[in-house]
Amino acid sequence: MLTVTTAQSDQDLREIIALQTINLPKNISAEEAQKQGFVTVVHDFEILKKMNDDEAHIIAKLDEKVVGYNLAMTKKFKAEIPVLVPMFDKMDEQTYKGKFIRDYNYIVCGQVCVAKEARGQGVFDKMYHHYRDIYSPKYDLILTEIATRNQRSVRAHYRVGFETLLVYTANNGEEWEIVIWNW
């Protein structure tokens, strides 16, 4: 039976890292990345635990095994993951409904992933709905960034309720879309 909850143990965090590792572009074929999506950022246990201690990550479990995760990241982690600094800088300089993003109390989805065996079963949507249920009383908005070549992820985020805030090209030539959900 599938359950959606928050990460509550070191084992949950280790299983997030294992699922993340499987879905990095270097560990899947280009065809699979195009059809099924991929994750970009590598989180180590220490940073994942710090993030979880601040605001718990959302996870999906099937028979006690983590088959999906949606990482919770507050503004205070901006400098903790160097590859994400440009994302935070871009977000903070944007306006939304007449106000700078930096002036909102927002949370960031640090990464979302669903295991192959759990795809196509609504896990992505269930995790985001749980995320909203837990964090919308505390945060005005949720934002995240998606590589535009990861069209499966882009479509899934739109389906849940996200909208485009900004599309930009990073220094390495990768095009990114920052999306926002005003829950």
C-alpha positions in Angstrom: 0.0 0.0 0.0 1.3 3.5 -0.9 1.6 6.0 1.8 2.7 9.6 1.5 4.3 11.1 4.6 7.4 13.0 5.7 10.9 11.6 6.0 11.3 10.7 9.7 14.5 8.6 9.9 18.1 8.3 8.7 16.9 5.3 6.7 14.4 7.4 4.8 17.1 9.8 3.9 19.5 7.0 2.8 16.7 5.7 0.6 16.2 9.2 -0.9 19.9 9.3 -1.8 19.7 5.8 -3.3 16.7 6.8 -5.5 18.4 10.0 -6.5 21.6 8.2 -7.5 19.7 5.8 -9.8 18.0 8.7 -11.6 21.0 11.0 -12.2 21.7 11.5 -16.0 25.1 9.7 -15.7 23.3 6.5 -14.5 20.5 6.4 -17.1 20.5 6.4 -20.9 19.8 9.5 -22.8 16.6 7.9 -24.2 15.4 7.1 -20.6 16.2 10.6 -19.5 14.2 12.1 -22.3 11.2 9.8 -21.8 11.2 9.3 -18.0 12.9 12.4 -16.7 16.0 12.7 -14.5 17.3 14.6 -11.4 20.2 17.0 -11.6 21.5 17.9 -8.1 23.4 15.5 -5.9 22.6 15.8 -2.2 24.9 14.2 0.4 23.5 12.8 3.6 24.6 15.7 5.8 22.8 18.4 3.7 19.8 16.2 3.2 19.5 15.8 7.0 20.0 19.5 7.7 17.2 20.3 5.2 15.0 17.7 6.7 15.6 18.9 10.2 14.5 22.4 9.1 11.4 21.3 7.1 10.7 17.6 6.6 10.9 16.1 3.1 7.8 14.5 1.6 8.2 10.9 0.7 6.1 8.1 -0.8 6.5 4.6 0.5 5.4 1.3 -0.9 5.8 -1.6 1.5 8.0 0.6 3.7 10.4 1.4 0.8 10.8 5.0 -0.4 9.5 5.1 -4.0 9.3 8.9 -4.3 10.5 12.0 -2.7 9.9 15.7 -2.8 12.6 17.7 -1.0 11.8 20.7 1.2 14.3 23.5 1.1 13.9 26.9 2.8 15.7 30.1 1.9 18.4 29.5 4.5 19.9 26.7 2.3 20.6 29.1 -0.6 24.4 29.0 0.0 24.6 25.4 1.2 24.3 23.9 -2.3 26.5 26.0 -4.6 24.9 24.8 -7.8 21.5 26.2 -6.6 22.8 29.7 -5.8 22.0 31.0 -9.3 18.4 29.6 -9.0 17.8 31.5 -5.7 19.3 34.7 -7.2 17.1 34.5 -10.3 14.0 33.7 -8.2 14.6 36.5 -5.7 15.0 39.2 -8.4 11.6 38.3 -10.1 8.3 39.8 -9.3 5.0 38.0 -8.8 1.7 39.8 -8.4 3.5 43.1 -8.0 5.9 41.9 -5.3 9.5 40.6 -5.4 9.7 36.9 -4.8 12.4 37.6 -2.1 9.6 39.4 -0.1 7.4 36.4 0.0 7.7 33.7 2.6 8.4 30.8 0.2 9.7 27.3 0.2 11.5 25.5 -2.6 11.1 22.0 -3.9 14.7 21.0 -3.8 14.1 18.0 -6.1 11.3 15.6 -6.8 11.7 12.0 -8.0 9.5 8.9 -8.4 11.0 5.4 -8.7 10.4 3.5 -12.0 8.1 1.0 -10.4 5.8 3.7 -9.0 5.5 5.9 -12.0 2.1 6.4 -13.7 0.2 5.8 -10.4 -0.3 9.4 -9.3 2.6 9.4 -6.8 4.0 12.8 -8.1 0.7 14.5 -7.6 0.0 12.9 -4.2 3.4 14.0 -2.9 2.8 17.6 -4.1 -0.7 17.7 -2.6 0.8 16.4 0.7 3.5 19.1 0.4 0.8 21.7 0.0 -1.3 20.4 2.9 1.7 20.6 5.2 3.4 23.7 4.1 0.8 26.1 2.7 -0.2 27.2 6.2 3.4 28.4 6.7 4.5 29.5 3.2 2.9 31.8 0.6 4.4 30.0 -2.4 6.4 27.0 -3.6 9.0 27.4 -6.3 11.3 25.0 -8.1 13.5 24.9 -11.2 13.4 22.4 -14.0 15.7 21.8 -16.9 13.5 22.5 -19.9 14.8 19.4 -21.7 13.1 17.4 -18.8 9.7 17.7 -20.4 8.1 15.0 -18.3 8.9 17.0 -15.2 7.8 20.3 -16.8 4.4 18.7 -17.8 3.9 17.1 -14.4 4.5 20.4 -12.6 2.0 22.2 -14.8 -0.5 19.4 -14.1 -0.2 19.9 -10.3 -0.8 23.7 -10.6 2.6 25.3 -11.2 3.0 28.2 -13.7 6.1 29.6 -15.3 7.9 32.4 -13.5 11.0 32.6 -15.7 12.9 30.7 -18.3 16.7 31.4 -18.5 19.9 29.9 -19.9 22.7 29.1 -17.4 26.3 29.7 -18.1 26.8 26.1 -19.2 24.1 26.5 -21.9 21.4 24.5 -20.0 18.0 26.1 -20.2 16.0 26.3 -17.0 12.4 27.1 -16.1 11.6 28.4 -12.7 8.0 27.5 -11.9 5.8 28.8 -9.1 2.7 27.4 -7.4 0.6 30.0 -5.5 -1.3 27.4 -3.5 
